[in-house]
Structures are given as C-alpha cells and as structure tokens.
Amino acid sequence: MFGLFKKKSELEKLQDEYKILMGDFHRLSTSDRSAADAAFAKAEEIGKKWML
C-alpha cells in the first residue's frame, strides 16, 4: 500500500521497456525475423543504458 503512489525511477522504466521489447522479440522471432531483429536491437540499446 505504501508503494501505491511511488513514481518509477528511470532505471525501473528502462527495465520495464527492456522486458516488453524482449517479449516482442520472442513473439516476432517465429513470424517476422526482420521485425524481431529490430526489436532486439532496440532492446540491446536500452540494455546498454540500463547497465551504465
């Protein structure tokens, strides 16, 4: 209950976006390889920001 109004930090936002993009990559990897590669590249870019 205490975390109800807590805003997400920049790190938490990056982690959530990374998780979503990796899910998209996994879903697209079986149907549209070029879109999957684009999602993976974007996720890796976010991952580099997250690791800094």
Backbone bond lengths (Angstrom), bond angles and torsions (degrees), N, CA, C in turn:
res aa  C-N    CA-C-N  psi(-1)  N-CA   C-N-CA  omega(-1)  CA-C   N-CA-C  phi
1 M - - - 1.441 - - 1.518 110.19 -
2 F 1.332 117.90 -32.82 1.453 119.72 -177.52 1.523 112.14 -71.87
3 G 1.315 117.95 -24.97 1.456 121.97 178.96 1.527 112.81 -87.66
4 L 1.320 116.79 6.14 1.451 121.56 -175.62 1.521 112.31 -61.39
5 F 1.320 117.52 -41.10 1.457 121.13 -176.28 1.520 112.73 -104.55
6 K 1.308 116.84 8.55 1.457 121.45 -179.40 1.522 109.70 -73.30
7 K 1.322 116.55 131.33 1.459 120.57 177.76 1.517 109.24 -81.72
8 K 1.330 115.20 150.87 1.457 120.05 179.02 1.520 109.95 -75.31
9 S 1.304 115.29 141.63 1.458 120.08 175.25 1.527 108.83 -77.47
10 E 1.318 116.14 167.99 1.467 121.12 178.93 1.536 110.36 -60.99
11 L 1.324 116.79 -38.71 1.463 121.07 178.69 1.526 111.16 -62.95
12 E 1.320 117.30 -43.69 1.463 120.96 179.24 1.526 111.32 -64.24
13 K 1.331 116.90 -37.47 1.462 120.46 177.42 1.524 110.68 -64.42
14 L 1.339 116.47 -43.11 1.461 120.46 179.13 1.524 110.98 -64.20
15 Q 1.331 116.83 -40.87 1.461 120.59 179.43 1.525 111.11 -63.82
16 D 1.334 116.83 -41.44 1.461 120.33 178.92 1.528 111.25 -64.97
17 E 1.336 116.67 -43.45 1.456 120.36 179.65 1.533 110.70 -64.82
18 Y 1.326 116.69 -39.83 1.470 121.53 177.73 1.527 110.30 -61.53
19 K 1.320 115.99 -44.47 1.466 120.80 -179.19 1.533 110.97 -62.68
20 I 1.324 117.29 -41.36 1.462 121.73 179.36 1.529 110.62 -65.28
21 L 1.335 116.22 -45.46 1.462 119.87 -179.10 1.524 112.21 -65.53
22 M 1.311 117.51 -37.40 1.464 119.61 177.81 1.533 110.57 -68.31
23 G 1.324 117.13 -33.83 1.464 120.39 174.25 1.522 111.26 -64.73
24 D 1.341 115.99 -42.47 1.462 120.37 176.31 1.522 110.59 -62.18
25 F 1.325 116.08 -42.85 1.465 120.41 178.45 1.526 110.60 -57.77
26 H 1.302 116.38 -46.90 1.464 120.53 -178.46 1.532 111.02 -63.45
27 R 1.329 116.35 -43.41 1.464 120.82 -179.70 1.528 111.19 -65.43
28 L 1.335 116.90 -43.24 1.463 121.28 -177.30 1.524 113.38 -76.41
29 S 1.316 117.37 -19.54 1.466 120.23 -174.35 1.527 112.78 -62.38
30 T 1.317 117.43 -22.29 1.459 119.76 -179.85 1.519 113.11 -91.23
31 S 1.341 117.61 -15.94 1.460 118.67 -175.14 1.527 114.12 -119.11
32 D 1.325 117.94 -43.63 1.465 121.23 -174.83 1.524 108.77 -133.68
33 R 1.310 115.56 94.05 1.464 120.80 -172.25 1.527 112.70 -64.10
34 S 1.333 118.68 -37.92 1.468 119.96 -178.32 1.527 111.02 -67.74
35 A 1.331 117.54 -39.33 1.462 120.54 176.75 1.528 110.28 -67.91
36 A 1.320 116.62 -36.02 1.464 120.68 177.96 1.525 110.42 -64.68
37 D 1.332 116.49 -41.71 1.465 120.10 178.15 1.522 111.59 -64.05
38 A 1.341 117.01 -37.96 1.463 120.94 178.16 1.529 110.53 -65.53
39 A 1.331 117.35 -42.57 1.463 121.28 178.51 1.526 110.33 -64.54
40 F 1.330 116.73 -39.00 1.458 120.49 179.50 1.527 110.93 -66.47
41 A 1.333 116.85 -40.86 1.466 120.68 179.34 1.526 110.73 -63.16
42 K 1.322 116.42 -41.47 1.465 120.38 178.92 1.532 110.24 -66.70
43 A 1.322 116.81 -40.16 1.464 120.83 178.46 1.525 110.55 -64.04
44 E 1.323 117.36 -39.99 1.466 120.67 178.53 1.524 111.19 -65.36
45 E 1.330 116.79 -37.58 1.466 120.73 177.29 1.530 110.49 -62.29
46 I 1.321 116.15 -43.05 1.464 120.88 177.87 1.525 110.01 -67.98
47 G 1.323 116.79 -37.11 1.460 120.93 177.97 1.518 112.21 -61.54
48 K 1.319 116.86 -36.64 1.466 120.20 177.74 1.524 111.14 -66.37
49 K 1.339 117.38 -38.85 1.470 121.05 177.20 1.524 110.05 -65.38
50 W 1.335 114.96 -38.58 1.450 121.96 -176.66 1.530 110.55 -67.75
51 M 1.324 117.72 -36.38 1.456 121.33 -177.23 1.527 113.31 -76.09
52 L 1.314 117.72 -17.30 1.466 119.85 -179.45 1.465 111.91 -73.51
